[in-house]
Amino acid sequence: MDTSACTPNSGEVVSIRGSVVDVRFDTNLPPVRALLRAGREGRIAIEVMAHLDAHQVRGIALTPTQGLARGATVEDTGGPLMAPVGKNIRSRMFDVFGQAIDRLPPPQVEWRSVHRAPPSLAHRSARSEVFETGIKLIDVLMPLERGGKAGLFGGAGVGKTVLLTEMIHNMVGQHAGVSIFCGIGERCREGEELYREMKTAGVLDNMVMVFGQMNEPPGARFRVGHAALTMAEYFRDDEHRDVLLLVDNIFRFIQAGMEISGMMGQMPSRLGYQPTMGTELSALEERIANTDSGAITSIQAVYVPADDFTDPAAVHTFSHLSASIVLSRKRASEGLYPAIDPLQSNSRMAAPSIIGERHYGVAQAVRRTLAQYADLKDIIAMLGLEQLSVQDRKVVARARRLERFLTQPFFTTEQFSGLKGRLVSLDDALDGCERILADEFSDVPESALYMIGAVDEARAAAKAAMATP
């Protein structure tokens, strides 16, 4: 397709080094961040990263450069990389260019630049509000911030995707909001599985998925987060809705930036990271905010290289997070789902001035009880429960009941577990914890508190268990 008629500004390729392409323009030099097109039907997309001199620009290809040669014609599109926005993008799956990749016809959409400034301080909401998820363990012990960023730490098979899927389900049901899933450097298999799971769970109608796959060039992986945020900003600013943005994995965004920096010839900083890492991460993270019209709340999966929390990528990411949710393989193996480690997870919202004295007091008492139980586990393993003092045995009984009460059947796993999903309000969750801490359920078997919603369901579960022969 010859686009020279509509975009007269064209140049030619001077050199190609992997994804780095130098282009010479004799007339107008395209600005930094302009999108260039080359190859057959303009299939090769190049983003301008630097001006080398009065006639040459250096760009990073967002697509593979196979078939591109020196002397090939390059067309300036006259604008930056664009992302689709509008009502019709819901329930669809896109790539970094806004092209539908779910084998369905392209939707009718508007297009906006992926490069947008964060909301100004004048338009941001100054209130600290709690974002209720309907999941007891998160709402009681590590409340999320509306318009904040939470980090989700966990390996494979501990329930990360199930937790994200449930949050999407609750977001649609409770907040009448929109969810956007952004896969940065995702495996193709994971993207396909997630799409299928969302469809089966019936939450796809109020959801958008954007993927920059693991096999795509670093330029595409680097920009897919910006494309997803542009879509999220449309729902927040134009439709005044709350948006839940799920990012998997934010480390791969930093990794893509590191690859681009190396190819562009920038001097690396500590441990080989790009010198502009802090700036690049902030430009992305600062767009996630709550304004007077709506909020973008983000949950980001975080990979910590070699479990080294002093790694620059981890340090820079943590500085943006308002809550950390740590998933535990040990809890998953015990069947305590969601498998969140309550003692390692935390939130800066868990302060009396934000969540109130009652919530803060209950959360601290739950943590203290669970921590005491963790300390006593070694003694129980060696000597047995009978060797503990009466007071310690009460602590163990409370802690074990709390652990089971803080499990929850999910809507998205109904078909596998056979248990009806529960959405539990914060008041019900706090009420249940208070009553367990006051030993109100000491006469109820621990198993009756497992996988229930509100705490009053425990008595009914205990009666049902006794009635079963």
Number of C-alpha atoms within 10 A of each C-alpha: 8 10 16 14 7 10 12 14 19 23 25 19 20 17 16 18 11 13 20 22 22 21 28 22 20 12 12 13 20 23 17 16 17 18 24 26 20 24 18 11 10 16 13 19 25 30 25 24 18 16 17 12 10 12 15 20 24 23 26 29 26 23 16 19 22 10 10 17 15 13 13 14 18 24 25 26 21 14 14 19 23 19 25 25 22 16 14 14 23 19 19 22 24 23 22 27 20 22 16 19 15 15 8 9 9 15 15 11 14 13 14 17 14 22 18 15 10 16 16 9 9 9 11 17 16 11 11 15 17 17 16 22 23 21 26 29 25 21 23 25 23 22 29 29 23 22 27 25 25 26 23 25 18 20 15 8 10 20 19 19 17 20 19 19 24 23 24 28 27 23 23 21 13 14 16 13 23 25 31 25 26 29 28 27 26 19 14 14 9 13 20 11 12 16 19 13 18 20 13 12 17 12 22 23 15 21 23 23 26 27 29 28 22 16 13 15 22 26 26 28 28 25 22 27 26 24 28 29 22 23 23 27 25 18 23 23 18 12 13 16 20 26 31 25 26 26 24 23 19 24 22 21 27 24 19 21 24 22 17 22 19 15 14 18 8 13 11 14 12 9 9 13 20 22 16 14 20 15 11 15 19 16 16 18 20 14 20 23 21 26 21 14 16 23 26 28 24 26 24 24 23 23 19 18 13 7 9 11 12 11 15 19 24 19 14 17 20 17 9 16 19 19 23 24 24 20 23 21 19 13 16 17 11 9 14 21 25 24 24 28 18 22 14 11 18 20 18 14 21 24 14 12 10 15 16 11 12 11 22 19 15 18 20 14 15 24 16 15 19 21 14 15 20 14 10 17 13 11 13 15 9 9 10 11 15 9 12 15 10 10 8 15 16 16 20 22 19 24 23 17 24 23 19 19 27 27 22 26 21 26 20 25 17 13 12 7 12 9 15 16 18 18 20 19 17 20 13 15 21 21 17 22 23 20 13 20 22 11 15 12 21 15 8 16 16 19 15 22 27 23 23 22 27 22 23 14 13 22 16 12 18 16 12 12 13 9 8 6 5
